[in-house]
Amino acid sequence: METFFAALMSASLILTWSAGTRVAAVFQNACATGAYQTASRLNAASLDTAEITPFGRSEAGWKVYAPQIARTIGTPCAPDTKGFAATLASWQAKHRLHATGSVNIETIGAMKSAWQQARPFIGELRDGSCPEAPAEAALAEIAPREGWLGKISKLDPHALTALRNMIAAARRADPEIAADRQMLQIVSAFRSPAYDAARCAKEHNCNGVARARCSAHRTGRAVDIYVGALPGKSPVSSDDANRLFQTQTPAYRWLVANAGRFGFVNYVFEPWHWEWVGTAPADPIVLAELKPRHRAPVEASATSLKPLLRLKAMFGLSD
């Protein structure tokens, strides 16, 4: 009997591995087929070299934003593939941009606008004033085991419940995340306006990029989550190399794909910073305010997109 169960388990593992290999092969083939060879080459070249300033600071390349761009356009393909370029061109056309399939300043600017619109905190800043902070007595305590290095803090009670559910789901879904108990611990949560003002005065770095003068943390719905860090770097360091490292971790990739189900959106410049919006957010990428522009000819046919459309349907991705 033991031999039978051992054989059954072995066969199950082989079938699981075989199925995973076939899925990977389908991904690879679908992402490599179709037109947009020129666009995919341009994307591969600009990924590490393009000069961009989406958040007010000069950056080399857009690789740090690649996971969020892929989620936004709804593709499982790597950023240097034809499949990625074809899906991007479709998204560009839908949003009245030049449908070239290549990532450029215009496209990054449109996406940045959409990402920021998904944050209710940004809407509250439009009249030039900071939102009021909640009474600290109304906030829920974060347990020491939940805080990074045992740090204690507070959060909106509904946001904390959603965060706990999200972290538990991530650990169930990915053994690599579950194996590192620091991963997804809370680095920072509620910060009072008085605390932030004193910190700005002491450190002289509230320039709107490294640190904001009016922080979303005052709402009690913003949280910095540990998603890894380069050796010697803080988990909330805005150093470009540290940010890039964080966007490659399984924890961040999982959050990009799943945090919306729990009502969280990312401040995309900071891989660690997530804000609870109360419910699963509406699609943030419908840019109604963009005026119609001339569209460049689309390089791919509907036929060339069919493998990608099948993959998107299989994995629940949408435009």
C-alpha positions as CSV (number, residue, x, y, z in Angstrom):
1,M,0.0,0.0,0.0
2,E,2.8,2.4,0.9
3,T,4.4,1.6,-2.5
4,F,1.1,2.4,-4.2
5,F,0.8,5.8,-2.5
6,A,4.4,6.6,-3.2
7,A,3.9,5.9,-6.9
8,L,0.7,7.9,-6.9
9,M,2.4,10.9,-5.3
10,S,5.3,10.6,-7.8
11,A,2.9,10.5,-10.7
12,S,1.0,13.6,-9.3
13,L,4.2,15.5,-9.0
14,I,5.3,14.6,-12.5
15,L,1.9,15.7,-13.9
16,T,2.0,19.0,-11.9
17,W,5.5,19.7,-13.2
18,S,4.4,18.8,-16.8
19,A,1.4,21.0,-16.6
20,G,3.5,23.9,-15.3
21,T,6.0,23.4,-18.0
22,R,3.3,23.4,-20.7
23,V,1.8,26.6,-19.3
24,A,5.3,28.3,-19.3
25,A,5.8,27.2,-22.9
26,V,2.4,28.6,-23.9
27,F,3.3,31.9,-22.3
28,Q,6.7,32.0,-24.0
29,N,5.3,31.1,-27.4
30,A,2.4,33.6,-27.2
31,C,4.6,36.4,-26.0
32,A,7.2,35.8,-28.8
33,T,4.7,35.6,-31.7
34,G,3.1,38.4,-33.8
35,A,4.3,41.7,-35.1
36,Y,5.9,44.6,-33.2
37,Q,9.5,43.4,-33.6
38,T,10.7,47.0,-33.8
39,A,8.7,48.1,-30.8
40,S,10.0,45.1,-28.7
41,R,13.6,46.0,-29.6
42,L,13.0,49.7,-28.6
43,N,11.4,48.6,-25.3
44,A,14.4,46.3,-24.6
45,A,16.8,49.1,-25.3
46,S,14.9,51.8,-23.3
47,L,14.1,49.5,-20.3
48,D,17.4,50.4,-18.6
49,T,18.4,53.6,-20.4
50,A,15.5,55.9,-21.2
51,E,15.7,59.3,-19.4
52,I,12.3,59.8,-17.6
53,T,11.0,62.0,-14.8
54,P,7.5,60.7,-14.0
55,F,7.7,61.6,-10.3
56,G,9.9,64.7,-10.6
57,R,13.2,63.0,-10.3
58,S,15.4,62.0,-13.2
59,E,15.6,58.2,-13.6
60,A,17.4,55.9,-16.0
61,G,15.0,53.4,-17.6
62,W,11.5,52.3,-16.7
63,K,12.3,48.8,-15.4
64,V,11.2,49.8,-11.9
65,Y,7.7,50.5,-13.3
66,A,7.5,47.4,-15.6
67,P,5.4,45.3,-13.3
68,Q,2.8,48.1,-12.9
69,I,2.8,48.8,-16.6
70,A,2.2,45.1,-17.4
71,R,-0.7,45.0,-14.9
72,T,-2.1,48.2,-16.3
73,I,-2.2,47.0,-19.9
74,G,-3.1,43.5,-18.8
75,T,-0.3,41.3,-20.1
76,P,1.7,38.4,-18.6
77,C,4.5,39.0,-21.2
78,A,8.0,40.3,-20.3
79,P,8.6,44.0,-21.3
80,D,11.0,43.2,-24.1
81,T,8.7,40.8,-26.0
82,K,6.5,41.3,-29.0
83,G,3.5,40.2,-27.0
84,F,4.1,43.0,-24.5
85,A,4.4,45.6,-27.3
86,A,1.3,44.3,-29.1
87,T,-0.8,44.6,-25.9
88,L,0.7,48.0,-25.1
89,A,-0.2,49.2,-28.6
90,S,-3.8,48.1,-28.1
91,W,-3.9,50.0,-24.7
92,Q,-2.4,53.1,-26.3
93,A,-5.0,53.1,-29.1
94,K,-7.8,52.6,-26.5
95,H,-6.5,55.6,-24.6
96,R,-6.0,57.9,-27.6
97,L,-2.2,57.7,-27.6
98,H,0.1,57.0,-30.5
99,A,-0.2,53.2,-30.8
100,T,3.4,52.4,-31.4
101,G,3.8,49.5,-28.9
102,S,6.8,51.2,-27.4
103,V,7.0,52.7,-23.9
104,N,7.7,56.4,-24.2
105,I,7.3,59.6,-22.1
106,E,3.8,60.1,-23.3
107,T,2.7,56.7,-22.3
108,I,4.4,56.7,-18.9
109,G,2.9,60.2,-18.3
110,A,-0.6,58.9,-19.0
111,M,-0.1,55.8,-16.8
112,K,1.3,57.9,-14.0
113,S,-1.7,60.1,-14.1
114,A,-4.0,57.1,-13.9
115,W,-2.0,55.5,-11.0
116,Q,-2.2,58.7,-9.1
117,Q,-6.0,59.1,-9.8
118,A,-6.5,55.7,-8.1
119,R,-5.3,57.2,-4.8
120,P,-8.2,59.1,-3.1
121,F,-5.6,60.9,-1.0
122,I,-4.4,62.7,-4.2
123,G,-8.0,63.9,-4.8
124,E,-8.1,65.3,-1.3
125,L,-5.0,67.4,-2.0
126,R,-6.5,69.3,-5.0
127,D,-7.8,72.2,-3.0
128,G,-4.3,72.8,-1.7
129,S,-5.0,71.6,1.9
130,C,-4.0,68.4,3.8
131,P,-6.8,66.1,4.9
132,E,-7.6,66.0,8.6
133,A,-6.0,63.2,10.6
134,P,-8.3,60.9,12.5
135,A,-8.4,60.8,16.3
136,E,-5.7,58.3,17.4
137,A,-8.2,56.7,19.8
138,A,-10.2,55.6,16.8
139,L,-7.3,53.7,15.2
140,A,-6.4,50.0,15.8
141,E,-3.2,48.8,17.3
142,I,-0.8,46.8,15.2
143,A,0.7,43.8,17.1
144,P,4.4,43.7,17.6
145,R,4.7,40.5,15.6
146,E,3.1,42.3,12.7
147,G,5.5,45.2,12.8
148,W,8.9,45.1,11.1
149,L,11.5,44.5,13.8
150,G,8.6,44.5,16.3
151,K,7.6,48.1,15.6
152,I,4.3,49.1,17.1
153,S,2.0,51.5,15.2
154,K,-1.7,52.1,14.4
155,L,-4.0,51.9,11.4
156,D,-7.6,52.5,10.5
157,P,-9.3,49.3,11.9
158,H,-11.0,48.4,8.5
159,A,-7.7,49.0,6.7
160,L,-5.9,46.8,9.2
161,T,-8.4,44.0,8.8
162,A,-8.0,44.2,5.0
163,L,-4.2,44.2,5.3
164,R,-4.2,41.2,7.6
165,N,-6.4,39.3,5.1
166,M,-4.1,40.3,2.2
167,I,-0.9,39.3,4.0
168,A,-2.5,35.9,5.0
169,A,-3.5,35.3,1.3
170,A,0.0,36.2,0.0
171,R,1.6,33.7,2.5
172,R,-0.8,31.0,1.5
173,A,-0.3,31.6,-2.2
174,D,3.5,31.8,-2.3
175,P,5.8,29.6,-0.2
176,E,8.7,31.9,-0.8
177,I,6.8,34.8,0.8
178,A,5.7,32.6,3.7
179,A,9.3,31.4,4.3
180,D,10.5,34.9,5.2
181,R,8.6,36.2,8.2
182,Q,9.9,39.7,7.7
183,M,8.2,39.8,4.3
184,L,5.1,42.0,4.3
185,Q,5.6,43.1,7.9
186,I,4.5,46.7,8.6
187,V,7.3,49.2,8.5
188,S,5.3,52.3,9.0
189,A,1.5,53.1,9.3
190,F,-0.2,56.1,10.9
191,R,2.0,59.1,11.5
192,S,0.5,62.2,13.1
193,P,0.9,65.6,11.3
194,A,3.0,66.8,14.3
195,Y,5.4,63.8,14.0
196,D,5.8,64.4,10.3
197,A,6.4,68.2,10.7
198,A,9.1,67.6,13.3
199,R,10.7,65.0,11.1
200,C,10.7,67.4,8.1
201,A,12.3,70.1,10.2
202,K,15.0,67.8,11.5
203,E,15.9,66.0,8.3
204,H,15.3,68.8,5.7
205,N,14.2,66.4,3.0
206,C,10.5,67.1,2.5
207,N,10.9,68.0,-1.1
208,G,7.8,66.1,-2.5
209,V,9.9,63.2,-3.8
210,A,12.0,61.7,-1.0
211,R,9.3,62.8,1.5
212,A,6.1,64.7,1.1
213,R,5.2,67.7,3.3
214,C,1.6,66.3,3.5
215,S,1.9,62.6,3.9
216,A,-0.8,60.0,3.2
217,H,0.2,58.4,6.5
218,R,-1.7,61.0,8.4
219,T,-5.0,59.4,7.1
220,G,-4.4,56.2,9.0
221,R,-5.1,54.3,5.7
222,A,-1.5,54.3,4.3
223,V,1.0,51.7,5.2
224,D,4.6,50.9,4.3
225,I,5.1,47.2,3.9
226,Y,8.4,45.3,3.9
227,V,8.9,43.9,0.4
228,G,12.6,43.4,0.7
229,A,15.6,45.7,0.5
230,L,19.2,45.7,-0.8
231,P,21.8,44.9,1.8
232,G,22.6,48.0,3.8
233,K,19.5,49.8,2.5
234,S,16.4,50.7,4.5
235,P,13.1,49.0,3.3
236,V,11.8,52.5,2.6
237,S,14.9,53.9,0.9
238,S,14.0,55.7,-2.4
239,D,17.5,54.9,-3.8
240,D,16.9,53.8,-7.4
241,A,18.8,50.5,-7.1
242,N,16.8,49.6,-3.9
243,R,13.5,50.4,-5.6
244,L,14.4,48.3,-8.6
245,F,15.4,45.4,-6.4
246,Q,12.1,45.6,-4.5
247,T,10.1,45.5,-7.7
248,Q,11.7,42.1,-8.6
249,T,10.7,40.4,-5.3
250,P,7.9,37.8,-5.2
251,A,6.1,39.9,-2.5
252,Y,5.9,43.0,-4.6
253,R,4.9,41.0,-7.8
254,W,2.2,39.3,-5.8
255,L,0.9,42.7,-4.4
256,V,0.8,44.2,-7.9
257,A,-1.3,41.3,-9.1
258,N,-3.6,40.9,-6.1
259,A,-3.6,44.0,-3.7
260,G,-6.6,45.5,-5.6
261,R,-8.8,42.6,-4.5
262,F,-8.3,43.7,-0.9
263,G,-8.8,47.4,-1.6
264,F,-5.2,48.5,-1.7
265,V,-3.4,50.7,-4.3
266,N,0.3,51.4,-4.7
267,Y,2.0,54.8,-4.8
268,V,4.1,53.5,-7.7
269,F,7.2,55.5,-7.0
270,E,7.5,53.6,-3.7
271,P,7.2,49.8,-4.0
272,W,6.6,49.6,-0.2
273,H,3.8,52.2,0.0
274,W,0.2,51.0,-0.2
275,E,-3.0,52.8,0.5
276,W,-6.4,51.3,1.5
277,V,-9.2,52.9,-0.6
278,G,-12.0,51.1,1.2
279,T,-13.1,48.7,-1.5
280,A,-11.5,47.1,-4.5
281,P,-10.6,50.1,-6.6
282,A,-12.3,50.9,-9.9
283,D,-10.1,50.4,-13.0
284,P,-7.7,53.4,-12.7
285,I,-6.7,53.4,-16.4
286,V,-9.7,55.0,-18.1
287,L,-8.4,58.4,-18.8
288,A,-11.5,60.3,-20.0
289,E,-9.8,63.6,-19.7
290,L,-7.3,62.8,-22.5
291,K,-8.1,64.6,-25.7
292,P,-8.2,62.6,-28.9
293,R,-4.9,62.5,-30.7
294,H,-3.7,61.2,-34.0
295,R,-3.1,57.5,-33.8
296,A,-0.1,56.0,-35.6
297,P,-0.9,52.9,-37.7
298,V,-1.2,49.8,-35.6
299,E,1.4,47.2,-36.6
300,A,-0.4,44.0,-35.5
301,S,-3.5,42.5,-36.8
302,A,-6.3,41.1,-34.7
303,T,-5.1,37.6,-35.6
304,S,-1.7,38.3,-34.1
305,L,-3.3,39.2,-30.8
306,K,-5.4,36.0,-30.5
307,P,-2.8,34.0,-28.5
308,L,-2.4,36.8,-26.0
309,L,-6.2,37.2,-25.7
310,R,-6.5,33.5,-24.9
311,L,-3.7,33.8,-22.2
312,K,-5.4,36.9,-20.7
313,A,-8.7,35.1,-20.5
314,M,-7.1,32.0,-19.0
315,F,-5.5,34.0,-16.2
316,G,-8.3,36.5,-15.6
317,L,-6.4,39.6,-17.0
318,S,-8.3,42.5,-18.5
319,D,-7.5,45.6,-20.6
